[in-house]
Amino acid sequence: MRKTTLILICLLVAATCCPRHAQAQLYLGLRGGATLPQSLYADSRMSDNEWMFTQGHQLKGGVGKGWLAGLDIALALPFAKGLEIVASTDFMQSGMNSDVQEYYSKYYIHRYSQCSSYLMELPRLRNIPLLAGLQYSYPLTTLVSLYGLAQIGANLRLITPWTLAYADAGWTYPPDNEALQYNNMKVCTYTPATTLALRFGGGFIIKNVVTLGFSVNLVGASPLVWDQQETVRYYTGGTLNELVNNTRIEYYNLRPVYVGVSLGYRFKVSNAQRHVQDW
């Protein structure tokens, strides 16, 4: 991490010492595309009728395809043609894959088929990486360039709650009391995590405007920690009783690995010519 920071500082210092009449170009880019989880992060083969986001029985994530939106700021280094310093931020979101959704739909609907009401919401995973690094492009034709990219930074991992709520079919409710429509509710709230993030990628730049990119995103390994609250409501002798059980669970490291595919547009923000007397 320190070595990468030192390299970037040296490049910036070198940029200020560029030859006379060299041009410093600044680009702003917007991207959108798809995320494809890989390895155990995407694996949905389960055992014990559960998977890691509810009971923590295994390392498999069962994460599905998602989407991404990104912003890039690129500074072309005047002393090295084709070389740019690129700072990026992304928002990536994925839900559970179709295997997990189908499993929980069939298993829980059958398990709670006698309930008068039933609700389940599976978690969605969000990653927000902040990255900086170098990009080098090489012209293949007068219109198309091939580029490679390497970045390092930090990632913020956020996971929406997993919720299960149901009511007994034979339950008797007080009149007009909607708050008691469920007699059991379980909510798992996941703790945010900040991790190291790496990105390696490449692609094509068309007319120095349109970008088609592919990347491998390693957004950090960190323990999966969640607070589980289960609430049970019931009547005895006409009196409402409520039991609340709180549990904190810390499981093995979650290792998100994504392949990103994106289409973008970039435009020049400035193109200032520098002279020796300006410094």
Buried (B, 14 or more C-beta within 10 A) or exposed (E): EEEBEEEBEEBEEEBEEBEEEBEBBBBBBBBEBBBBBBEBBBBBEBEEEBBBBBBBBBBBBBBBBBBBBBBBBBBBBBBBEBBBBBBBBBBBBBBBBEBBBEBBEEEBEEEBEEBBBBBBEBBBBBBBBBBBBBBBBEEEEEEBBBBEBBBBBBBBBBBBBBBBBBBBEEBEBEEEEEEBBBBBBBBBBBBEBEBBBBBBBBBBBEEBEEBBBBBEBBBBBBEBBBBBBBBBBEBEEEEEEEEEEEEEBEBEEBBBBBBBBBBBEBEEEEEEEBEEEEE
